[in-house]
Amino acid sequence: MNVFPDASILVHSFLFRVPLVGFLLKSTGAIFVQQKKFRRTKIALDETLKQVQDRSVIILPEGGRSSDGSIRIFKRGFIYVLRNSSMDLLPVTLRGFYNLKPLKRPYVDPDSDLQIVIHKPVVRSTLENLTNDRILKLAVETIKEAYRP
């Protein structure tokens, strides 16, 4: 079973230990990494790149949900993946998901207005000419321009 047939999602390793969630993520081909351990994260990213040669990698660069619905600082792991693969960058903005289930609220609001904005891809040849800081800024600005909590 794979929710994303041509992609693997990169998620924090603690989710593996959450009952049912860990099982579901593992069965969809998720790749688990430890964010705070750079060496282990780099090893996991290198393993990911070996496993997904003809697949896409879904990375949530904020590393988790915010407590107030604002956009968090992006982690730079997605840049490492871009630099060490032939993948393009496809920014995606998730709107309304904070209202669906704020971090500390125990229930989901089924009346939330959810939107997924798929932005124009940044092709590999363009990425090769950009610095890491420019790639980060491009991703953040693209996502922020379509975001509202």
Secondary structure, DSSP 8 states (H G I E B T S, - for coil): --SSTTEEEEEEGGGGGSTTHHHHHHHTT-EEE-TT-HHHHHHHHHHHHHHTTTSEEEE-TT-S--SSS------SHHHHHHHTSS--B--EEEESHHHHS-TT-SS--TT---EEEE---B-HHHHHTS-HHHHHHHHHHHHHHT---
